[in-house]
Each structure stands twice: as structure tokens, then as C-alpha cells.
């Protein structure tokens, strides 16, 4: 990997966006601290976060991370319609980075009709105008990012919001640890010396292979999902994954037939010390069973004192890995032409 290759294929300069992710987290934290929840009706007993793609991943991460702490249930809705249980005691958070996601705008209309409590997070677009016109809380984030590159803005303000709504404890220490961790990693992952760069090393291992990612369902399900989405959007490569313990009850048996196809699969196992002891055993036994069939078994763990710090450490590794895999494939990581084509076709009368 050379700097000339990066300049040749990374025409939109995602490299700099990745390097500055720690600054995005810091800015998102500042945005969160300015949120005024006085205008928010606190009489809700459930939360629905509506979004798609890069705008939804922040909600997914929030639901996963707060699953055992939030005093009310949190659901993530990736669709045009709200579930039937949405009512005036439901807080609906509408997350659309562009502000123009048609599925999220559809949910806005339904939330309005149902009399739900509403909060929007956006950088502009129709969703911003609707929030301003209807005078409900709007969290405004900066423009100019690909939605998948704006995870800090999609997640951190909502995490602070949850704290301000007394749903969870204050997470300021964890957020500051994330900023410090990513500052260290940005120097490592921007180096083009493979011996010092685990993201580049992993990308080279994945060339010509289909990544399959396994993790615990607790906390790291969204790291798993994030890695798959980033490989697909940045690297333009199919990726699959599953969670333990569920995959031990079905998918593990699939590691038998079509051995030539299985040899195209590289397994990435996401591990963490917080994994339940039985999950730790399951992961190790699972890797032992599939090792003879896969082309590669690669185990990863995040570093840091806080769980959220380790989660972001892994997310950042996956972001960089998928970026380098795009360059290896001689493709620009930023454009998502098939998504753009699909949206344009949907918009036709």
C-alpha cells in the first residue's frame, strides 16, 4: 500500500475523515451537552428510534449499549411504518443525517398522527423543517459527511440525551476515553507500514475472501453489523455475520458441505472480556469446529478500561480495515452508486 494508491483511488478523501474521527466524537459530545430537554415531555414508557443505514446505526448502538441499563425499552425501527404499540406515551426519535430519508419521513407522519413525543436528529433537509415548524426538539449536526462516516454525530448526542432524560447514568468519562483512544489509533491506522497497522494487515488478509463475522449478541452485535455494512459500502464486497449463542443452534451445522466455497470465507471473531462465560466457551469451541473449513480465522478484541471505549476501538478498526480493502480493490470507498441509483429510481413518478 502506497500513498500514491490512496490518492489515486480515494477521490473524496475518506482518509482524512477517518483520521479525524476522534474530533467528530469530541464535537458530537459538545452538541450533546447543549441539548435542552426542558421542552421534552418526560411522560413516556418506551422509545422507538427510526432510521436507515448510517443514520440508524447510532440508534442500534444506543439500544445495544443501554439494553441492561435503560429504565424503558428501546426499539430501532428500520421501516416506513411505526409498530401498532406506538402511542402518546412513546418517545419517537427520528434520525436522518440528510433529513430526507423517505422511510423516516413516513414514520414522522405516523408519529404525528399518533400523538407521539418526538425528537429529531439531522443535518438539515425536510426533517429539520418539520421539527422547526412543529416546535419539537431538534438536534442539529454538521453537514458534509457520508451518513456512515457520521456515526459520532448519530450516536454521541443521543447517548448524552439519554443521560439527560435520566434513562442511564452519565457517560462523560467513557466518551472522553473514546476520544483519547481514537487519537492513539488514528496515528496507528493512518500509517502505511503494515507491521504497525492492524487495520491494513487485516485488509490484506481479506483480499479475495468473503468476511463472515461472529460475535456475542450482547453489546457487540452492532460492532458486528457495523463491520459488515462498512465492508459492503466502502469495500464493495459482500459480508455476512451472525451472533452467539443463536448461530450455535443452526448456522454452525452449515460449516460442512461445499468445501471449495467455504475456503473463500474468512471468519472474524469479535471477543471481549465482558462476554458471558458460556459465550466465551461457545466462541472458542465454534472456532475450533470451523477452523478446518475456513480460509482464515482472525480474532479481535478492543482495548480500554470502559466497555464503550472497547466498542469504539473495534468500530474504528473495522472502519479503517474496510477503507484499506477498498484501496486494495482499486475502488473509491466513498461513492455508493447502487444506493444512489435505487433512490433515484424510487423518486421517479
C-alpha positions, 0 to 999 in steps of 0.5 A: 500500500502506497500513498500514491494508491490512496490518492489515486483511488480515494477521490473524496478523501475518506482518509482524512475523515477517518483520521479525524474521527476522534474530533467528530466524537469530541464535537458530537459530545459538545452538541450533546451537552447543549441539548435542552430537554426542558421542552421534552415531555418526560411522560413516556414508557418506551422509545422507538428510534427510526432510521436507515443505514448510517443514520440508524446505526447510532440508534442500534448502538444506543439500544445495544449499549443501554439494553441492561441499563435503560429504565424503558425499552428501546426499539430501532425501527428500520421501516416506513411504518411505526409498530401498532404499540406506538402511542402518546406515551412513546418517545419517537426519535427520528434520525436522518443525517440528510433529513430526507430519508423517505422511510423516516419521513413516513414514520414522522407522519405516523408519529404525528398522527399518533400523538407521539413525543418526538425528537429529531436528529439531522443535518438539515433537509425536510426533517429539520423543517418539520421539527422547526415548524412543529416546535419539537426538539431538534438536534442539529449536526454538521453537514458534509459527511457520508451518513456512515462516516457520521456515526459520532454525530448519530450516536454521541448526542443521543447517548448524552440525551439519554443521560439527560432524560435520566434513562442511564447514568452519565457517560462523560468519562467513557466518551472522553476515553473514546476520544483519547483512544481514537487519537492513539489509533488514528496515528496507528491506522493512518500509517502505511507500514503494515507491521504497525497497522492492524487495520491494513494487515487485516485488509490484506488478509481479506483480499479475495475472501468473503468476511463472515463475522461472529460475535456475542449478541450482547453489546457487540452485535452492532460492532458486528453489523457495523463491520459488515455494512462498512465492508459492503459500502466502502469495500464493495464486497459482500459480508455476512455475520451472525451472533452467539449463542443463536448461530450455535443452534443452526448456522454452525451445522452449515460449516460442512458441505461445499468445501471449495466455497467455504475456503473463500470465507474468512471468519472474524471473531469479535471477543471481549472480556465482558462476554458471558462465560458460556459465550466465551466457551461457545466462541472458542469451541465454534472456532475450533469446529470451523477452523478446518473449513475456513480460509482464515480465522482472525480474532479481535478484541478492543482495548480500554478500561470502559466497555464503550471505549472497547466498542469504539476501538473495534468500530474504528478498526473495522472502519479503517480495515474496510477503507484499506480493502477498498484501496486494495480493490482499486475502488473509491470507498466513498461513492455508493452508486447502487444506493444512489441509483435505487433512490433515484429510481424510487423518486421517479413518478 
